[in-house]
């Protein structure tokens, strides 16, 4: 049975070309012992083409975080992204956070839930 976690309550972010916005450490999730994750991104509004990266790391070391997957919303609404340990290019390690990048000015108002399970 999956456990559900709020990775980010409603948040408004904005930036310019080349900006990188990383989730505050206090919001990172410790999903140690779990293997498969599903991200539920709900976007109320956005402009530009922001990309949200779902990242993982075995520790809270900033340099170790790698993207499991990423999404560039095409419209307001919900986007579901599934990352399975068995087929992910970067499987769930332990810590999970989000990071937003964009090639041009952007805004985004979003919320992010995560469902995770242990398989095997």
Buried (B, 14 or more C-beta within 10 A) or exposed (E): EEEEBEBBEEBEBBBEEEBEBBBEEEBBBEBEEBBBBBBBBBBEEBEBBBBBBBBBBEEEEEEBBEBBBBBEBEEEEEBEBEBEBEEBEBBBBBBBBBBBBBEEBBBBBBBBBBBBBEEE
